[in-house]
């Protein structure tokens, strides 16, 4: 009776450990998918904001507004390491027309707002990398810690397949950087020296 009870408990624990691994694989998969999708949208938003910035700053702004805009652009260009072609201002002939002081000021504000969006898009993208990268790394560690607790042979076969899939996901270009960075900080992040293979 006691042996049967112990067997049921062991089976239950093995199944629970397998579920931990399954959840980890799903979490890393989701992190990769979300990063790919969100990066694409943010990079598109960054490009559109830069387009709005350049369109606004290439108008015939007043000297005061030109200085205000170009000082902002210079500061950001140095941080973002813009090439010289992007740093330079070349008024566009098709935008050339007399502007009132108010219109010039508003267009300068458009340029400033667009620059804020362009810089913000990159900041948000970096933050999302950190969030999803951290989530994927800790999920993978939870799977590696759970694997030795999978004791049933049927569960082990499934766990081995899942761990192989996990290692493939961790090597994905969207998320691999997070594992490389974390491996230097914690040995638990590093994959085991002998990788599981399927026969």
N, C-alpha and C positions, 0 to 999 in steps of 0.2 A: 504494500500500500504506500509506504513512504517512498519507495523507489519510483513508483508510478507518478507520485506527486512531484518528486524532484525532477523527473523527466519532463513533465508538463511545464514546470517553471523554466527549465532550461530551454525548452522549445519556444516558450513565450518570449524569453529574453533574446534569443537568437533572432526571432522574427522582428522584434522591436529594433534591434541593431540594424537589420537589413533595411527596415523602413527609414532609419536615420540616413543611411547611405542613399536610398532612393530620393529622399527629400533634398539631400545635398546636391545630387546630380541635377535635379529639377531647378534648384536655386541658381546654380552656376549657369545652366542653360538659359534661364530667364534673364540673368544679369547680362550675358553676352548679347542676347536679342535686344534688350532694352538699350544697352550702350550703343549698339549699332544704329538703332532707330533714332535715338535722341541725338547722337553725334551728327547724324545726317541732317536733321532738322536745324540744329544749332549752327552748324557750319553754313547751311543755306542762309539762315538769318544773319549770320556774321557778314557774309558776302553782300547781301541786300543792304545791310546797314552801311557798309563801306561805300556801296554805290550811291546811297542817299547823301553820305558825307561828302563825297567828291562832287556830286551834282550841286550841292549847296555852296561849297567853298569855291567853285569855279565861276560863280556869278560875279557880276561887277559890284562887289561889296565896297562899302566906304572904307577908307584907310583904317579907321578905328576898328571896324568889324573884321577886316582882313587880319589885322594884328591879333585880335582876340582869338579868332579861329586858328590861325597858323601857330600861335603859341601852344594851343591845345594839341594840335596835330603833331607838332614837333616833339612834345613830351611823350605822347603815345607812340610815335614812330620810333623813338629811341628805345622804349621798353619792348615794343613788338618787333624791333629790328627790321623796319620797312626798308625796301630798296630805295635808291635815290629817286627813281621814277615816280614812286608813290608819295614821297615826301614833298616833291615840288608842286607848286601851284601854277597851272597854266589856264588862264581864263579862256573859256570856250566862246568862239565867235557866235554860235547859235544861241548862247545865253546872254550875250552882251546887250544891255539896254539900261537906260537910266533908272536907278532905284531911289526911292525916297529913303530917308534915314530909318523910318519905321520898317519898311520892307527889307532893307539891308540887315537891320537888327534881327528881324524874324528869321531870315535865311541863315544868319549866323547862329541863331538858336537851333535851327533845324540841323545844322552841321554838328553843333555840340551834342544834341540829343542822339543823333545817329552815331557819333563817336562813342557815346555812353553805351548804346546798345551793342555796338561792335565789340567793345572791350568786355561788356557784361556777358555776352554770349560765350566768349572764350573762358571767362571766369566760371560761369555756370557749367560749361563742358568739363572743366578741370575738376570742379566739385563733384559732378556726377561720376567721373572716373574714380575719384576717391571713395565715394559712397558705394558704388557697385563693385569696385575692386575689392574693398574691404569685406563686403558681403560674400563675394565669391571665395575669397581666401578663407574666411572663417568657416564657411560651409564645407569647403574641401577638407579642412582640418578636422571638422566634426566627423566626416566620413572616414577619414584615416584612423581616427581614434575608435570609431565604432567597429571597424572591420574585424579586429581580433575577437570581438564579442559575438560574432556570427559563428556559431558552433555546429549547426546542422549542415549535413553535406549538401542537401538540396538548396539551402540558403546560401551556402558558400559558393556554389556554382553561379548563382545569380549575383552575389556580391562581387565576385571576381570580374564578371562582365561589366557590372556597374562601375567598379573601380578603374577598369581599363577605359571605359567611356569618360570617366572623370578626368583621368590623366590627359586624354585627348582634348577635352574641353579646356583644361588648365593651360594647354599649349596654344590655344586659339589666339590669334593676333589681337583680338579685341580685349583680351583680359590677361594675357601672359605676363605683361609688364608688372601687374600687381603681385603675381606670385614671385617673380624675380626679385622685386623690391622687398617683399615680406620674408623671403627665404634668408636674406642677410640678417634679419632681426630675430628669427625664431626657427629652430631646427624642426619644429612640428609642421612647418609649412612645406619643408622639402619632401618630395616623394620618396618612397622607399628605394634603396639602391637597386634591388632586383624587381623589375616590373613584372606584373602579372601578364601572362600571354594566354591566348585562347588556342586550343588544339582541336 
